[in-house]
Amino acid sequence: MGKSGVRERMVSFIKYSFKKGLSLGRLDIKMLQVGMLGTNCYIVMDDETKEGYIIDPGGEARKVIDTADSLGLKCVGVLCTHGHMDHVGAVGKVAEATGAMVYISKEDSGALSGSVQGIGAKLGSLVTSKPKSCELISQGDRFEFGGHTLEVFRTPGHTTGSLSFLCEDNLFCGDLVFQGSIGRTDLRGGSMGELLQSVKSHVFTLPRNARIWPGHGPSTTVGAEKTSNPFLRSLGGGA
């Protein structure tokens, strides 16, 4: 099999798009799985201006870069939902190739500077491709691209500095919520109470048809998780 055939099989992506008003382009979302843990890396872009962001390039930098190039992406930023190695592993290489700034929360920024605590985190930091610089972002920050707005939510629980990004009715939540499950809270900085509060405040307040794009596994909807996610039953809002 030739190189193109291998790449076609290796790059698993989903295209999710919808029409905007006449003055705006279409929002395109590409998902590709990277790294040994199958982390979902997202390319979110305007189909007319080609401006957009790469979210969580956790590994396989060349795959991410090649996909972005094939789409004609004008990358205006690399966004990190949190600082775990499987989500930031290729950040530095992707940022260097695209010339884009990296954005992460203050609490999780140690993963990109090497100033993390704990043996596991330090080992992860050693193999993480670090950017030359990054900017710290927090709750309420907004990014504009191609007529679209991407809003930052602080959603701790999986890590202290976990963030989620909302663009229209699309929530990129890292390891906060999965289809039928939630992110681990037994690692350093994790808290079940904070995770549930994050879901209650920033996920379950969205329309039921809002789409959740998690850090692993398939996308889902707010309504589906309200109805059937066994880990979130205490929050109510079922059928």
Secondary structure, DSSP 8 states (H G I E B T S, - for coil): --HHHHHHHH----EEEE---TTS--EEEEEEEETTTTEEEEEEEETTT-EEEEE---S-HHHHHHHHHHHT-EEEEEE-S---HHHHTTHHHHHHHHT--EEE-TTTTHHHHT---SHHHHHHHHTS---S-EEE--TT-EEEETTEEEEEEE--SSSTT-EEEEETTEEEEETSEETTEE---SSTT--HHHHHHHHHHHTTTS-TT-EEEESSS--EEHHHHHHH-GGGGGG----
